[in-house]
Amino acid sequence: MEYVQERVATLHDFGDARPDAPTERAAVVVPMTEREHASLAAERVLSALERVDPERVVVPLRAEADTAPAVADWLDGFALDVETLWCDGPRLADLLDDHGLTGPRGKGRDVWLGLGVAADSEYVVVHDADATTYTDAHVPRLLFPLDRGFAFSKGYYARVENGRLYGRLFRLFYRPLVRALADAHPGAEVLDYLNAFRYALAGEFAATSDLVRSLRVQRGWGLEVGTLGDAYAEAGVEGTAQVDLGRHEHDHRAVSGPAGLSTMSEQVSAALLRAVEAGGVEPDYDTLPDRYEAAAESLVRAYGTDAAFNGLDYDPADERAQVAEYADAVAPPGEDTRLPAWRKTTLDSGAVREAAAADLEAIR
């Protein structure tokens, strides 16, 4: 246990912290896919939210037409004001097309739709439904800084389970890449900001509705890092806090494959480097991959020592192999395919709500 302050305000849990927070003025966005329907983790999350009793819960649902009604019926069974936003119906697709917003479907697009609907509330909280360690303290902790003058709040936690260190993409890709950039650009505030987050790839955050309407959301796996980039631009160091959510356990991905960590690293890299460039830093892309690997090597040694100190299993050769695979992702960010900020789009969130509701009603 420690009480170190980072570059952004860092709130610690010194013993089951349960602060008073404006839950009654907050919408909670919980993106979900059909595979999470009635899972033990999702049951735990929604049951905990019943005890939190937020103003409402918005569930952007990615599901096929033959399974979406069953998921919606299941969600309606909780003692919550739940709005199921089916993201895959034809009316909603036509509406997005009419506003020039077609493009790849994915978690980022679903969250963006949910944010637009949720921003009618004063505060918005976002988190996933797959955490087996979720508790009813998470939402109040994330909201607490917002009622004290902060505009953005990010969750952090330890990824330790089964006697091993997890959080591999954060530990072995994000952190050493930011370190390599910071070493080459000392004093760059955007890098100080991005380096301050203890778990930058956490999906849990809370924000004021004004900030939510300013987010240009990544369509895919760069969602969390892209959010940090916009939070820096809108809230800055002084308007940002991070909050201790304890230990966290959820599904793990393979390194390789179309949905593996190596593919995710490409999108995380693009989002991160786009945020860095927007903050006024011009990376030397010719040397950055080598500098990233050097920074990662130093961290592998540190993680190995930390794991040994705690009696955890650790395979440094496997960690170095992951670093070598992630290094291919260190490249200029390429085309910007982000969705626009809600405050700048011609799309009305009420129309999204109506189209999604009509789509769901038609298949129920």
C-alpha positions as CSV (number, residue, x, y, z in Angstrom):
1,M,0.0,0.0,0.0
2,E,1.2,3.5,-0.9
3,Y,0.0,7.0,-1.3
4,V,2.2,8.3,-4.2
5,Q,0.7,11.1,-6.3
6,E,1.3,10.9,-10.1
7,R,1.2,13.7,-12.6
8,V,-2.6,13.5,-12.4
9,A,-4.5,13.3,-9.1
10,T,-4.3,9.7,-7.9
11,L,-7.0,8.5,-5.5
12,H,-6.0,5.4,-3.5
13,D,-8.0,2.7,-1.7
14,F,-6.7,2.5,1.8
15,G,-9.3,0.0,2.9
16,D,-12.5,-0.6,1.0
17,A,-13.1,3.1,0.1
18,R,-16.8,3.8,-0.6
19,P,-17.1,7.5,-1.0
20,D,-20.4,9.4,-1.4
21,A,-20.8,10.1,-5.1
22,P,-23.6,11.5,-7.3
23,T,-24.8,8.1,-8.6
24,E,-28.3,9.5,-8.9
25,R,-27.1,11.9,-11.6
26,A,-25.1,9.4,-13.6
27,A,-25.7,7.2,-16.6
28,V,-23.7,4.0,-16.7
29,V,-22.7,2.7,-20.2
30,V,-22.0,-1.1,-20.2
31,P,-21.2,-2.3,-23.8
32,M,-22.1,-5.9,-24.2
33,T,-22.0,-8.7,-26.8
34,E,-24.3,-11.7,-27.1
35,R,-21.6,-14.0,-25.7
36,E,-21.9,-12.2,-22.3
37,H,-25.7,-12.9,-22.1
38,A,-26.4,-14.4,-18.7
39,S,-22.7,-15.0,-18.0
40,L,-21.6,-15.1,-14.3
41,A,-19.5,-12.0,-14.8
42,A,-22.3,-10.0,-16.4
43,E,-24.7,-11.2,-13.7
44,R,-22.3,-10.0,-11.1
45,V,-21.9,-6.6,-12.8
46,L,-25.6,-5.9,-13.2
47,S,-26.5,-7.2,-9.7
48,A,-23.9,-4.8,-8.3
49,L,-25.4,-2.0,-10.3
50,E,-28.8,-2.7,-8.7
51,R,-27.2,-1.8,-5.4
52,V,-25.6,1.3,-6.8
53,D,-28.9,2.4,-8.3
54,P,-27.6,5.0,-10.9
55,E,-30.0,7.3,-12.8
56,R,-30.0,4.8,-15.7
57,V,-28.0,2.1,-17.4
58,V,-27.4,2.2,-21.2
59,V,-26.3,-1.1,-22.8
60,P,-25.0,-0.8,-26.3
61,L,-25.6,-4.4,-27.5
62,R,-23.8,-6.1,-30.4
63,A,-25.8,-9.2,-31.2
64,E,-27.4,-11.0,-34.1
65,A,-31.1,-10.6,-34.7
66,D,-31.9,-14.1,-33.5
67,T,-30.3,-13.6,-30.1
68,A,-30.8,-9.8,-29.4
69,P,-34.4,-10.3,-28.0
70,A,-33.3,-12.8,-25.4
71,V,-30.4,-10.6,-24.3
72,A,-32.8,-7.6,-24.0
73,D,-35.4,-9.7,-22.1
74,W,-32.6,-10.8,-19.7
75,L,-31.5,-7.2,-19.1
76,D,-35.1,-6.1,-18.4
77,G,-35.2,-8.6,-15.5
78,F,-32.8,-6.5,-13.4
79,A,-34.1,-3.8,-11.0
80,L,-32.5,-1.1,-13.0
81,D,-33.6,1.6,-15.5
82,V,-32.0,-0.2,-18.4
83,E,-32.1,1.0,-22.0
84,T,-30.9,-1.7,-24.4
85,L,-29.4,0.0,-27.5
86,W,-29.3,-2.7,-30.2
87,C,-26.5,-1.5,-32.4
88,D,-27.0,-3.9,-35.4
89,G,-30.4,-3.2,-36.6
90,P,-31.3,-1.9,-40.2
91,R,-33.0,1.3,-39.1
92,L,-30.0,2.4,-37.1
93,A,-27.7,1.4,-40.0
94,D,-29.7,3.5,-42.4
95,L,-29.6,6.5,-39.9
96,L,-25.8,6.3,-39.6
97,D,-25.5,6.0,-43.4
98,D,-27.7,9.1,-43.9
99,H,-25.2,11.1,-41.7
100,G,-22.1,9.7,-43.4
101,L,-21.2,7.6,-40.4
102,T,-20.9,4.1,-41.9
103,G,-17.7,2.2,-41.3
104,P,-16.3,-0.7,-39.4
105,R,-18.4,-2.1,-36.6
106,G,-16.8,-2.8,-33.2
107,K,-16.8,-2.0,-29.6
108,G,-15.7,1.6,-30.2
109,R,-18.7,2.3,-32.4
110,D,-21.0,0.7,-29.9
111,V,-19.6,2.7,-27.0
112,W,-19.9,5.9,-29.1
113,L,-23.6,5.3,-29.7
114,G,-24.1,4.6,-26.0
115,L,-22.2,7.8,-25.0
116,G,-24.5,9.9,-27.2
117,V,-27.6,8.5,-25.5
118,A,-26.0,8.6,-22.0
119,A,-24.8,12.2,-22.3
120,D,-28.3,13.5,-21.4
121,S,-27.3,12.7,-17.8
122,E,-24.9,15.1,-15.9
123,Y,-22.2,12.4,-15.6
124,V,-21.4,9.3,-17.5
125,V,-19.6,6.1,-16.4
126,V,-18.3,3.5,-18.8
127,H,-17.1,0.0,-18.0
128,D,-17.3,-3.5,-19.4
129,A,-19.4,-6.5,-18.2
130,D,-16.7,-9.2,-18.1
131,A,-15.0,-8.4,-14.7
132,T,-15.4,-11.3,-12.2
133,T,-14.1,-9.0,-9.5
134,Y,-16.5,-6.1,-10.1
135,T,-18.1,-4.5,-7.0
136,D,-20.7,-1.9,-6.2
137,A,-17.8,0.4,-5.1
138,H,-16.5,0.9,-8.7
139,V,-19.1,3.4,-10.0
140,P,-19.0,5.6,-6.8
141,R,-15.2,5.7,-6.9
142,L,-15.1,6.7,-10.5
143,L,-17.8,9.4,-10.0
144,F,-16.3,10.9,-6.8
145,P,-13.7,13.2,-8.5
146,L,-16.3,14.6,-10.9
147,D,-18.3,16.1,-8.0
148,R,-15.1,17.8,-6.8
149,G,-14.2,19.8,-9.9
150,F,-12.6,17.1,-12.1
151,A,-13.9,16.5,-15.6
152,F,-12.4,13.0,-16.3
153,S,-11.7,10.1,-14.0
154,K,-9.9,6.9,-15.0
155,G,-9.9,3.6,-13.2
156,Y,-6.7,1.6,-12.4
157,Y,-6.1,-1.8,-10.8
158,A,-3.7,-4.7,-10.4
159,R,-3.8,-7.5,-13.0
160,V,-2.6,-10.3,-10.9
161,E,-4.3,-13.7,-11.0
162,N,-3.5,-17.4,-11.1
163,G,-0.1,-16.6,-9.7
164,R,1.0,-14.5,-12.7
165,L,1.2,-10.9,-13.9
166,Y,-1.3,-10.1,-16.6
167,G,-2.1,-6.8,-18.3
168,R,0.5,-7.7,-20.9
169,L,-0.4,-5.2,-23.6
170,F,-0.1,-2.4,-21.1
171,R,3.0,-3.7,-19.4
172,L,4.9,-4.7,-22.5
173,F,3.7,-2.3,-25.2
174,Y,2.0,0.9,-23.9
175,R,4.3,1.6,-21.0
176,P,7.7,1.1,-22.7
177,L,6.5,2.9,-25.8
178,V,5.5,5.9,-23.8
179,R,8.8,5.7,-21.9
180,A,10.8,5.6,-25.1
181,L,8.9,8.7,-26.3
182,A,9.3,10.5,-23.0
183,D,13.0,9.9,-22.9
184,A,13.4,11.5,-26.4
185,H,11.1,14.4,-25.6
186,P,11.7,15.4,-22.0
187,G,9.2,18.0,-20.7
188,A,6.4,17.2,-23.2
189,E,3.3,17.5,-21.1
190,V,1.2,15.2,-23.2
191,L,3.8,12.4,-22.5
192,D,3.9,13.2,-18.8
193,Y,0.1,12.9,-18.9
194,L,0.0,9.6,-20.7
195,N,2.8,8.2,-18.5
196,A,0.9,9.0,-15.3
197,F,-1.8,6.4,-15.7
198,R,-1.2,3.3,-13.7
199,Y,-3.4,1.2,-16.1
200,A,-3.9,3.2,-19.2
201,L,-5.7,0.4,-21.0
202,A,-8.4,0.0,-18.4
203,G,-11.9,0.3,-19.9
204,E,-13.4,2.0,-16.8
205,F,-13.7,5.8,-16.8
206,A,-16.2,8.5,-15.9
207,A,-16.6,12.0,-17.3
208,T,-18.9,15.0,-17.3
209,S,-21.4,15.0,-20.1
210,D,-19.6,18.0,-21.7
211,L,-16.4,16.0,-22.0
212,V,-18.2,13.0,-23.2
213,R,-19.7,15.0,-26.1
214,S,-16.1,16.0,-27.0
215,L,-14.7,12.5,-27.4
216,R,-13.7,11.4,-30.9
217,V,-14.1,7.7,-30.3
218,Q,-11.9,5.0,-31.9
219,R,-13.9,2.4,-33.7
220,G,-11.8,-0.5,-32.4
221,W,-9.3,-1.5,-29.8
222,G,-7.7,2.0,-29.6
223,L,-10.7,3.1,-27.7
224,E,-9.1,3.5,-24.2
225,V,-6.0,5.3,-25.4
226,G,-7.9,7.5,-27.8
227,T,-10.1,8.6,-24.9
228,L,-7.0,9.6,-22.9
229,G,-5.8,11.7,-25.8
230,D,-9.1,13.6,-25.9
231,A,-9.3,13.8,-22.1
232,Y,-5.9,15.5,-22.2
233,A,-7.0,18.0,-24.8
234,E,-10.3,18.8,-23.0
235,A,-9.5,18.4,-19.3
236,G,-5.8,18.5,-19.1
237,V,-3.6,17.5,-16.2
238,E,-5.5,19.6,-13.6
239,G,-8.9,18.3,-14.7
240,T,-8.0,14.6,-14.6
241,A,-8.0,12.0,-11.8
242,Q,-7.3,8.3,-11.6
243,V,-9.0,6.0,-9.1
244,D,-7.9,2.8,-7.4
245,L,-10.4,-0.1,-8.3
246,G,-8.4,-2.8,-6.5
247,R,-7.6,-6.0,-8.3
248,H,-9.2,-6.9,-11.6
249,E,-9.9,-10.3,-13.2
250,H,-11.4,-10.8,-16.6
251,D,-10.9,-12.7,-19.9
252,H,-7.5,-13.1,-21.4
253,R,-6.5,-13.0,-25.1
254,A,-3.9,-14.9,-27.0
255,V,-1.0,-12.9,-28.3
256,S,-1.4,-13.9,-32.0
257,G,-4.4,-14.2,-34.2
258,P,-7.0,-11.8,-35.6
259,A,-8.4,-10.9,-32.2
260,G,-5.1,-11.3,-30.3
261,L,-2.9,-8.8,-28.5
262,S,-0.6,-8.3,-31.4
263,T,-3.5,-7.1,-33.6
264,M,-4.7,-4.9,-30.7
265,S,-1.2,-3.4,-30.4
266,E,-1.5,-2.0,-33.9
267,Q,-4.7,0.0,-33.0
268,V,-3.4,1.0,-29.6
269,S,-0.2,2.2,-31.3
270,A,-2.1,4.3,-33.8
271,A,-4.3,5.9,-31.1
272,L,-1.4,6.6,-28.8
273,L,0.9,8.1,-31.5
274,R,-2.0,10.2,-32.9
275,A,-2.6,11.6,-29.4
276,V,1.1,12.3,-29.0
277,E,1.3,14.1,-32.3
278,A,-1.8,16.2,-31.4
279,G,0.0,17.2,-28.2
280,G,2.8,18.7,-30.2
281,V,5.4,15.9,-30.2
282,E,7.0,14.7,-33.5
283,P,8.3,11.2,-33.0
284,D,11.3,9.9,-34.9
285,Y,9.7,6.9,-36.4
286,D,12.9,5.6,-37.9
287,T,14.4,5.0,-34.5
288,L,11.3,4.5,-32.3
289,P,10.9,0.7,-32.7
290,D,14.4,0.1,-31.5
291,R,14.0,2.5,-28.6
292,Y,10.7,0.9,-27.7
293,E,12.4,-2.5,-27.5
294,A,15.2,-1.2,-25.4
295,A,12.7,0.4,-22.9
296,A,10.7,-2.9,-22.9
297,E,13.8,-4.9,-22.1
298,S,14.4,-2.8,-19.0
299,L,10.8,-3.3,-17.9
300,V,11.0,-7.0,-18.5
301,R,13.8,-7.2,-16.0
302,A,11.9,-5.1,-13.5
303,Y,8.7,-7.2,-13.9
304,G,10.7,-10.3,-13.5
305,T,12.2,-9.1,-10.2
306,D,8.8,-7.9,-9.0
307,A,7.2,-11.3,-9.8
308,A,10.0,-13.2,-8.0
309,F,9.7,-10.9,-5.0
310,N,6.0,-12.0,-4.8
311,G,6.6,-15.6,-5.6
312,L,4.8,-15.4,-9.0
313,D,5.5,-17.4,-12.1
314,Y,7.3,-15.4,-14.8
315,D,8.7,-16.3,-18.2
316,P,11.1,-13.6,-19.4
317,A,11.7,-15.4,-22.7
318,D,7.9,-15.3,-23.5
319,E,7.7,-11.7,-22.4
320,R,10.6,-10.8,-24.8
321,A,9.0,-12.7,-27.6
322,Q,5.8,-10.6,-27.1
323,V,7.8,-7.4,-27.2
324,A,9.4,-8.5,-30.5
325,E,6.0,-9.1,-31.9
326,Y,4.5,-5.8,-30.7
327,A,7.5,-3.9,-32.1
328,D,6.0,-4.3,-35.6
329,A,3.1,-2.1,-34.5
330,V,5.4,0.9,-33.8
331,A,4.7,3.0,-36.9
332,P,3.0,6.3,-38.0
333,P,-0.7,6.2,-37.1
334,G,-2.0,6.3,-40.7
335,E,-5.6,7.3,-41.6
336,D,-7.8,8.7,-38.9
337,T,-11.1,6.8,-38.8
338,R,-12.4,8.0,-35.5
339,L,-16.1,8.8,-35.1
340,P,-16.8,12.5,-34.6
341,A,-17.4,14.2,-31.3
342,W,-21.1,14.3,-30.6
343,R,-21.1,18.0,-30.2
344,K,-19.9,18.3,-33.8
345,T,-22.0,15.6,-35.6
346,T,-25.3,16.3,-37.4
347,L,-26.7,13.1,-35.8
348,D,-29.2,13.5,-33.0
349,S,-28.9,11.1,-30.1
350,G,-32.7,11.0,-29.8
351,A,-32.9,9.7,-33.3
352,V,-30.4,7.0,-32.4
353,R,-32.5,6.0,-29.4
354,E,-35.7,5.8,-31.5
355,A,-34.1,3.8,-34.4
356,A,-32.5,1.3,-32.0
357,A,-35.7,0.9,-30.1
358,A,-37.7,0.3,-33.3
359,D,-35.2,-2.2,-34.6
360,L,-35.4,-4.2,-31.3
361,E,-39.2,-4.0,-31.2
362,A,-39.4,-5.4,-34.7
363,I,-37.5,-8.6,-33.8
364,R,-39.0,-9.1,-30.4
